[in-house]
Amino acid sequence: MIIVMKRKADQQELDNVIERIESAGYKAHVSKGTDRTIIGAVGDERGKVALKHVETMPGVDKVVPILAPYKLASRETKEGNTVIKVGDVEIGGPKCVVMAGPCAVESEEQLMEAALVVKKAGASMLRGGAFKPRTSPYSFQGLGEEGLKILARTREKTGLPIVTEVMSSSDVELVESYADVLQVGARNVQNFVLLKKVGLAKKPVLLKRGMMTTLEELLMSAEYILASGNDQVMLCERGIRTFETAMRNTLDISAVPVLKDKTHLPVIVDPSHAIGQWKFVLPLAKAAVAVGADGLLIEVHPDPEHALCDGAQSLKPEKFYKLIDEIESIAKIVRKGYAQGYGAH
């Protein structure tokens, strides 16, 4: 349920309500808006009776039941949009953030070359996998901790925050010690042990939609992270599996406005994994910006023909520069402030 405080409620009244919520076995999640404060009381039904008369407490305006099964992710629990800060980068704010880089970290030289392209284009963050989930056990699985060290050294030299995937709950502390954003991949979207563990992390989480995951299931997975205490969650649409075979996956572009309607969390789009072919990444990226995506995840590689992972969907530098230029013109119309910082190349 949501407890809406009165506009003039003081701190003591707020603390008293929080104490009542927690004594009933619920967790209190406080959201302070411009006009008033709301408190999300999240827990199972056993404590419901103890909160029956919370509406009569001093400072309380009203109590509203949360209808959505995803309590903390729902727009019912928070005024406005969640804005996640990673250094100087704001995700969910007025600017559509571009995170770009190779699918996998292959070497220090390869990553640095890609990072310089990403920075020159004006993108905000560097992505690259140190641990890679692959369909075949014989495919390149990533460099592991050495890949994380390369990412960290590249960040030190370029200033770009890094986004990288964590695949196992046992690796969360290790990846968190190097990364700025923890990515949970499509195959792990319902790995609830992992979701709970990244929910205890202090770094933002980029949660990818699974290939067969409904939007409600995606939001319920986000709820696991939020309920564990980490309120820095981004959702990522990366294509779903349909009957169509002409592309790797089908980008569900409608997911962006639907999610924006249902949740306050930022929504990112990964057109590279959706389409699986570099020549179609640009039109899908433009479509994502046009429908309101808060960010893009783009695969960029200095030499895609010799990439160890997903070269077919990776953009060469000149193609990436073109993508930035073209989405800028769309963003000027749909997102105020997006164009600032672009066009450096």
N, C-alpha and C positions, 0 to 999 in steps of 0.2 A: 504494500500500500504506500501511498504518498501522503505525507503530512505537510500541508501548506501553512507556513507561519504567517502571522499578521505582519503588515508592513512595519509597524513600530515595535515588533517583538524585540526584547533585549537579549543579550548574550546569556544571562542566567536562565531565562525562559527557554531558550534554545537548548542549553545544556541539560535542563530538566527533562525535556522531551527525549533527547538522545539517551539519557540515563534510563528512562522508562522503556524505550525501544530495546536497549541492550539487556536490560534485566528480564525482558520477555524472551530472550534467546535469539533476537533478530540482530542483523547488522544494520547500522545506521550509515547511510551515504548522503552527505550534505552537499547541496548544490546552491550556491549563492548567486541569484540573478540580480538584475539591475533594480528591480522593484521589491522583491521579497525572496526569502529563503525557503527552499523545499527540502524535505528529508525523505529519502527512500528507505523504507523499512523492509528488508529482504530476509526471508527465512521460510521455514516450512509452516504448515498450518497449526502446529502444536502451540505456538505462542499467540495465536490470533485472539484468544479470549482475553489475555492479559492486556492487549492493546485496545480492547473494546471501548474504553472511555477516554482514550487519549485526546479526543476532539474537545473534551471539556477542560483541558489543561490551559493555564494562562499562556497567552501568546499564540495559541493555535487558532488558525482561521477555519480550516476544514480538513477532512480526511477523505482521500479519493482512492478507490481501488485501482490497481494496475491491471488492465485487462490483458495486455500482451504477456505471453509466457516468458519472454526475455525482459525481465524487470529493469535492470540497470541500463541495458542498451536502448530501451524504448525512449521515444521522444517525450513520453508522459513524465519521465523522471527528471528531465533537465530542460531548462530554458535555453534556447539558442543551440549553437553547434559546439562540439568539442574541438578545441584547437590544440594540437600537439606540437610542442617545441623541441626541436633537436638542434642544439646550438642556436644559431641565428635563423634557422629554417622553421617556418610555421606551416604545419600541415592541417588543412581544414579552415584556413583563413581566406583572405581575398585572392591570394595567388595560387594558381594550380602548379604544384611542385612536380618537377621531373626528376626521377631517380633512374640512373642509367649506368650501364657497364656490361661486362661480359657475363654469360651464364655462369662460368666457372673460372676461378683463379687458376691459371695454368703456370705462370711464372711471374717473377717480379717485373721483368721487362714488359711482358704482355699487359699486365694490369696497369702499370704506370703509363704506357702509351694510350690505353683506353681512358684512363682517368684524365689525362691532359686534354683529350678530345671532349670528354664530358664537361670539364671545367670551361674550356674555350667556348663551347656552345652556350654556356650560361645555365646548365642544369645545376640542381641544388645538392644532389646526393649521389654517391657511388654505390652501385650494387655489384655483388660478385659472390659466388658460392664457394665456400671452403669444404663443405660437406654436400654431396650431391646425391639425391635419391634417383636412381636410374632403373628403368624397367628390366634391363639386362644386367646380371651380376658381372658380366665381362666388360661393361662400359666403364669409362673413367668415373671414379667415385669422388674425386676431389682430393685436395692436398691436406685436408684435416687442419691440425693446429698450425702447421707451417703456412697454410693458406691464410689463416687468421692473422698471423704475424705479418704477412705480406700486405694484407688489407690495412693493418694498423700503420705500417711504415708509409704506405701510400697516402693515407689520411694525413699523416704528419707532414708530408711533403706538399700536398695539394690543398689541405684544409677542408676537403670534402668529407662530410659524415658518411659512414658506411652502413649499408643494409646487407645482412647475410643470414642464411638459413640455419636454424637449429633443428635437428632431426630427432634427437633423443632427449628424454628428461634428464638423463645422466650428464648431458653435455651443456645444459643451460648455463651453469655458472661459468664454464670455460668460454662459451661464445659471448656471454654477457660481458666478460672481462675485456673483450676486444671490440665488440660491435657497438654501434650507436642505436641500431634498430634490429630487433630479433624478428626474423621472418619465420612463420609457420607455414609450410608448404601445403599444397592441395591434398597430398596423400595423408597428411597428419591433421586435417581439419577436425576430425572427430577422435583424435588421440587424446582422450580426456586427462590422462596422467600428465602428458606434456603440457596441455592447456593450463592445468592447475599450477604446474611448475613455472611456466612463464608468467603466470598471474602473480607469482611471488617476486618476480624480477623487478628491477628499478628502471629498466629500459623499455621504450615503446615497443609494441608488437604489431607487425604487419601480418594479418591473418588472411590467407588465401582461401577462396571458395573451392570446394572439392569438385571433381568432375561430375559427380552425381548428387550434388548437395543443393537442396532447396534454399531459398533465401531465409526462411525461418530457421532451418537447421544451421545455417551460417551464423545467424544472430544468436542462437542458443550456444554455439561454440564460443562466440565472443563473450557471452554471459559467464561462461566458466572462468575466463580470464578476469573479467571485471569483478566477479564475486570473490575471487581469490585476493583482490586488493589492488590490481594494476588497472588504472583507469585510462591508460594511454594505449588505446587499441585502434588500429586502422583496418578497414575491410578491403579486400582486393578481389575484384572480378577478373578472372583469367580464362574464361571460356568453360563451357560445359560440354559433356559428351551427348551428342544427338545421333540421329540416323544418318546425318550428312557425312560424306567421306571426302569431299573436295578440299577440306581444310583440317588442320590438326584437331581443333575444337571449334565450337560455335560460341563466339563472343555474345554474351547476353547483354546487349547495350541497354535494354530496358531495366536491367537490375540497378543501374545507377540512380535514376529518378525514384524508383520504388524504394530502394534502401534509404535515399535521402529523405523520403517521406516518413519512413518507419523509425529511423534511428538518428541520433545526434552525432554518431561516429563518422569520421572522415571516410570517404570512399575513393579507392585507388583503382585504376584499370591497367591491366597488363595485356596489351594487344599482341605482344610478341609470342607469348605462350598460347594465346587464343588461336591465332591464325597459323603459326608455324612456318610462314613464308615471308621473307623480308619485304617483298614488293607490295604486300597488303597491309603492312604495319602502319604506314602513314595515314591512309584513309580511316582506319579504325581508331587511330589516336585522335584524329580530328573529330570523329564522331563522339568519342568519349568526352573531349573537352566541351563540345557543343551541348551535351546533355547534362553537364554539371559536375564531372569528375573533379575531385579535389587534387588528384595527382595522377601521374603516369609512371609505369615501370617499363622501361625500354631496354632491350638488349642491344649493346653496341660492342663491336669487336674490330680491332685494327686489321685482322686478317681472317675473315669468316671462313674462307675456303679450307683453312687448316685448323679451325677451332676444334677442341677436343669435346665440345658439348654444344649442341643446338646452333651450329653455324648457319644453318639454312634460314633461321629466323632473325639473325643478327644483322644490324645495320652497319655498313661501312661509315667512316667518319663523314664523308660528304653527304651521305643520305641522312645521317642524324642531324647535320646542320640544316638541311632542307626541312626536316620534320619540325625543328624548333621554329624556323621562320614561318612555316605555314600554320602551325597551331597558334602562333602569336596573334595572327590576324583574326582568328576566331575568338580567342580569349579576350581580345580588346572589346568585343561586343558582349560576351556572356559573363566575363569576370573582370571587374575593375581591379586594376593593379597588377594583373598577371604579367603584363609585358615588361614590367620593370626588371632590369637586370639581364634581359635577353639581347641577342643581336651582337654579342661581343666578338663573334668570329668574323 
